[in-house]
Amino acid sequence: MQNISALFGPWIIGFYALLFLLTALLYRAVPGARKRLGGTALMALFSIAGILTARVMGGSAAGHLSKLIEVAARMLAMAAAINAVGVLGFSLVMPKLRTRVSKFVEDLILAGAYLVGGLAVISASGADLSGVLATSAVVTGVVAFSLQDTLGNVIGGMVLHLEDTFKPGDWIEIEKFAGIVREVRWRQTSIETLDGDMVIVPNIILMKSPVMVQGRAANNTRWRAVPFNVYYDRSPGEVEAVVNQAFREDLPAGVAPTPVPYCGIKDFQPNCVVYELRYYLSDLSSPGGTDSRVRSKIFYSLSRAGIKLSVHNRSLVLSEAARDAADRGLQTERERRLDALREVEVFEPLTEAELSLLSGKLKSAPFSSGEKITVQGAASDCLYIISSGGAEVQVSAAGSGSYTVVKKLGPGDVLGEMGLLTGEPRTATVVASEEVNCYRLDRDSFRGVLASRPEIAEAIAAIMAKRRLELSAAREKLAGDAAAGLKSEEQNLLSRIRDFFKL
């Protein structure tokens, strides 16, 4: 032990003890830097071995060799210490202080520390720094000439950082690659594509090629356009109004609310008009998924309005059997609609003839999963009968942005009777939980039935008044004169129905 102490000296023993202690503590505190800390410990061990070898060889004829080995050992010790302090500062202290520098700046600081530390070790060994620097200048010139591309990448990385052209987290597109910037290093920039691939682009290419930084112009959004074709049997104003209203009322996920999406004409083709839904993408990570949701929204909104998307021309030959099958399909659909109307309680006073007349006025109204069928507080003049699929009834408190699911709807359920009969605003938001097919009946379609037999309004008002009073009594546990309350509610609803339909 005494010989070891004589070989190393107290300050060297203390330095290595502190270095190994710090490395061990950081190894436990910063799991992400364990590989780097392992290299630090290895350098420290080689440094000890080098100093020990140099001290043993000190008295021999190989004096210059032992001096060189000792300088190299001190260099390793200096590099190990800088590594440990770097991990302490950049990976532990700075995150605690909620501050962080880029990997490039971290490497730049460490490189400067290595340079200063190396010069200090050389100076402490007794070497003439002026001679070393002069020799280094010549060597640097030779190396710079032979490594022009590498130096170009390094300088390019420095310029990218200094100009803040783009940074990790930005979406960029260069040549045939597009993706999110993960890291900008000395030599290259790492880009993760939408397919999950990692593309390594040399910085010199980024300096020489045009780079498109997506989403920088307007609040991290990107402009997109989705085309679709519609036959000439519908006017542009009608098509644009339907699509614009659908996107005003309910935006698909990934579509930015501002600037507002809008529909316009892109081109005229021999058999159709080409429209385009222009919108801004708020989720740059999934443009394809957002485009799909936008197309789905366009399809369902046009389907509800009875507007058909254009398809390529094709010849169609119908056989007699095919016509019979089509006729049977129409008859089955009529029966299905009649059955749906018979299940609606407020239509109980209608005769079979009136129900048959009304079934012909029902319109198909499909909704995609997640689409809003009704919106709480919105104006209403139509009724929906769910024929397939399911939906959730959501209610929000006044001034609250959160919704509570209060009921689940399925085939045969009806929503919007009060909206159809009195124009009362929607009392809840109904969202399709899967693909939903509905029949929609609007006020104009129901007006003819009421006008032909106005007394229907009295029977409907009586049914609705009874339902509303029962609901109110259940909620408030009323125990008064129910008959008087029922008559009053019936007269109130009858008056509102007559005013709404101008009977």
Beta strands, then each sheet from edge to edge (+ up, - down):
strand 1: 171-174
strand 2: 177-184
strand 3: 188-193
strand 4: 198-202
strand 5: 211-214
strand 6: 222-230
strand 7: 262-268
strand 8: 273-281
strand 9: 363-367
strand 10: 372-374
strand 11: 382-388
strand 12: 391-395
strand 13: 404-409
strand 14: 414-415
strand 15: 429-432
strand 16: 436-442
sheet 1: 4+ 3- 2+ 1- 5+
sheet 2: 6+ 8- 7+
sheet 3: 9+ 16- 11+ 14-
sheet 4: 10+ 15- 12+ 13-
end
